[in-house]
């Protein structure tokens, strides 16, 4: 299995599953094997790590502006990855948490309650 495919484009500008179910996220992560965009483990749904468990794709890259780090879920360590197909991050005008209009006013307390 290929852990990283530099040519795989991102699946969109937001978490695939959160977009489908009307959810929201804190930060976004990009699967380095297939480009799937999922929400981070600080988000309620943790779709990026769920994608790893479902597909076996262990390497993610931050999809946040100004961040270029990779993480390997299997080793629980940073990974030295290649340049990936553009874009490298979600649009800079997309708020964090996001997306705009779906983040509840009590989002901080929701995270604390989990």
Buried (B, 14 or more C-beta within 10 A) or exposed (E): EEBBBEEBEBBBBBBBBBBEEEBBBBBBBBBBBBBBBBBBBEBBBBBBBBBBEEEEBBBBBBBBBEEEEBBBBEEEEEBEBEEBEEEBBBEEEBEEBBBEEBBEEEBEEEEEEE
